Amino acid sequence: MEEKRQGEVGIIDKWLKKHLLMYMAATRHPMILSIRDGSINISCFKTWLGQDYLFVRALVPFVASVLIKAWNDSDDSNTDVEVILSGLASLKDEISWFQNEASNWGVQLSHIVAHKATGDYCRFLESLMLPEVEFTISITAYWAIEVVYQDAFTHCLEDDAKTPPELQETCQRWGNDEFGQYCQSLKKIANRRLEKCSDDLLVKAEATFLRVLEHEVQFWNMSAMVEPEDLASK
Ligand SMILES: Cc1ncc(CN)c(N)n1
């Protein structure tokens, strides 16, 4: 297979162009736009916080499985393992952040039950952890999962955003430059693998990318739904 020439558009950029509507549905969801324009209903934010805590916990074994696949199957395993390991390590911080944030907002994490969208997304992660799922597929999914948050929350930090001060820290968590660089490193690994893989695998990887976007949209939809008890207390 020919090496990609400098300046040539990578496979992921082609997908982003081809599936722009779906990508925008995930990264410019009404829930994100409501954070950005300050109209967010705080009970939706609290639902998101509790459900995302469950999701991030399920992300740990998934990222660990990507790490093992990089170790076993990568053509540049030293670099890839280092990148993935730093993501895995930062999940510990992320979980502590959720615990701290939940206590600030009065959300009891021990009482949280997974909603359907959360359960579906976690089961999807589990299906990607199977040993027969190729490294190319799992690194593509990992990049897609992270970039949706990075892009969405960066949007909430732009100069003209009216994000409420109490949600700035949440947006910073995924909208900071360092996380942006991290997503670029994941994209580079995924692109390198995709350039070299068979047509069959490429089709599978594109379908996996789309499934991540669908799950992200469902996750935002679920968070944006006001719980009946919140309506009753109004
Ligand atoms: C649903 C979801 N997608 C992505 C991320 C970013 N780790 C997250 N915390 N939650």
The ligand as an SDF file (V2000), in Angstrom:
LIG
                    3D

 10 10  0  0  0  0  0  0  0  0999 V2000
  -21.0340    9.5300   26.3250 C   0  0  0  0  0  0  0  0  0  0  0  0
  -19.6090    9.9690   26.3910 C   0  0  0  0  0  0  0  0  0  0  0  0
  -18.8570   10.0550   25.2710 N   0  0  0  0  0  0  0  0  0  0  0  0
  -17.5690   10.4770   25.3870 C   0  0  0  0  0  0  0  0  0  0  0  0
  -17.0110   10.7980   26.5650 C   0  0  0  0  0  0  0  0  0  0  0  0
  -15.5780   11.3090   26.6260 C   0  0  0  0  0  0  0  0  0  0  0  0
  -14.7430   10.4520   27.3690 N   0  0  0  0  0  0  0  0  0  0  0  0
  -17.7880   10.6910   27.6850 C   0  0  0  0  0  0  0  0  0  0  0  0
  -17.3310   11.0250   28.9120 N   0  0  0  0  0  0  0  0  0  0  0  0
  -19.1150   10.2860   27.6060 N   0  0  0  0  0  0  0  0  0  0  0  0
  1  2  1  0
  2  3  1  0
  2 10  2  0
  3  4  2  0
  4  5  1  0
  5  6  1  0
  5  8  2  0
  6  7  1  0
  8  9  1  0
  8 10  1  0
M  END
$$$$
